[in-house]
Amino acid sequence: QVQLVESGGGLVQPGASLRLSCAASVSGFADFVMSWYRVAPGKQREMVASIDRRGTTWYANTVEGRFAISRVNANSTVWLQMYSLKAEETAVYYCKATWGASGYWGQGTQVTVSS
């Protein structure tokens, strides 16, 4: 049983920063690849960033240099630090835990970037 709970979303102005958290309730958290996705209004789900068990990270081109994903395995938590947010990044952000062919999703947290 894997449970993921995201938090940290909210309403911010363009150019602001926000930090999302994902708390996992799962045995063997360190073995999971953790990822952040987002679903913007009227758009398809987009992978934003991921981090594997060794701490190797990947970022979508659209967020490279502005977002940072990190994890603390001892706390079973992964974060997404977002800087210089843009209005078009308004979306529901989801945390995903992947182990082999199995993937688990959180319920999502809303991020709204608007002046």
C-alpha positions in Angstrom: 0.0 0.0 0.0 1.4 3.3 -1.1 0.0 6.6 0.0 1.2 10.0 -1.3 0.1 13.3 0.1 1.0 16.5 -1.7 1.0 19.9 0.0 2.3 23.4 -0.5 0.1 24.6 -3.4 -1.6 27.9 -3.5 -2.1 31.2 -5.3 1.0 33.2 -6.1 1.9 36.1 -8.4 4.0 35.6 -11.6 7.7 35.5 -10.7 7.0 34.2 -7.2 8.4 31.0 -5.7 6.6 28.0 -4.2 7.7 24.8 -2.6 5.6 21.6 -2.9 6.0 18.6 -0.6 5.0 15.0 -1.1 4.9 12.8 2.0 5.0 9.1 1.2 3.7 6.3 3.3 5.5 3.3 1.8 8.0 0.7 2.7 11.2 1.0 0.9 10.8 4.7 -0.1 14.4 4.9 -1.1 13.9 2.4 -3.9 11.2 4.5 -5.6 11.8 6.9 -8.4 9.9 10.0 -7.4 8.4 12.4 -9.9 6.3 15.5 -10.2 3.7 15.9 -12.9 1.3 18.7 -13.7 -2.0 19.0 -15.5 -2.8 22.5 -16.7 -6.4 23.4 -17.7 -7.2 22.0 -21.1 -3.7 20.4 -21.5 -2.3 16.9 -21.2 -0.4 15.7 -18.2 3.2 16.8 -18.3 6.2 15.3 -16.4 8.0 18.1 -14.7 10.9 16.5 -12.8 12.0 13.3 -11.3 14.7 12.0 -9.0 15.9 8.4 -8.6 17.3 6.5 -5.6 20.8 7.9 -6.2 19.6 11.5 -6.4 20.0 11.7 -10.2 17.5 14.3 -11.4 15.7 15.1 -14.6 13.8 18.2 -15.6 11.5 19.1 -18.4 13.0 21.8 -20.7 10.3 24.2 -19.7 11.4 24.2 -16.0 15.1 23.5 -16.3 17.0 26.0 -14.2 13.9 27.2 -12.3 12.7 24.1 -10.5 14.6 21.8 -8.2 13.5 18.4 -7.1 15.0 16.9 -3.9 14.3 14.0 -1.5 15.1 12.9 2.0 14.7 9.1 2.1 14.8 9.0 5.9 11.7 11.2 5.9 10.0 9.6 2.9 9.6 13.0 1.5 10.2 14.7 -1.9 10.0 18.4 -2.6 9.7 20.5 -5.7 11.1 24.0 -5.3 9.7 26.3 -8.0 11.1 29.7 -8.8 10.1 32.4 -11.2 6.7 30.9 -11.7 4.7 31.8 -14.8 1.0 32.1 -15.4 1.0 29.2 -17.8 2.3 27.0 -15.0 -1.0 27.1 -13.3 -1.9 23.5 -12.9 -2.6 20.7 -10.5 0.7 19.2 -9.5 0.9 15.5 -8.7 3.5 13.4 -7.0 4.2 10.0 -8.4 6.1 7.1 -6.9 7.4 4.5 -9.4 9.0 1.1 -8.7 9.5 -1.1 -11.6 6.2 -1.3 -13.5 4.2 0.0 -10.6 3.2 3.6 -10.3 1.3 5.4 -7.5 -0.2 8.9 -7.5 -1.1 11.4 -4.9 -4.3 13.4 -5.0 -2.6 16.6 -6.3 -2.2 20.1 -5.1 -3.4 23.2 -7.0 -0.9 25.8 -8.0 -2.3 29.0 -9.4 0.0 31.7 -10.8 -2.0 34.9 -11.3 -1.7 38.6 -10.7 
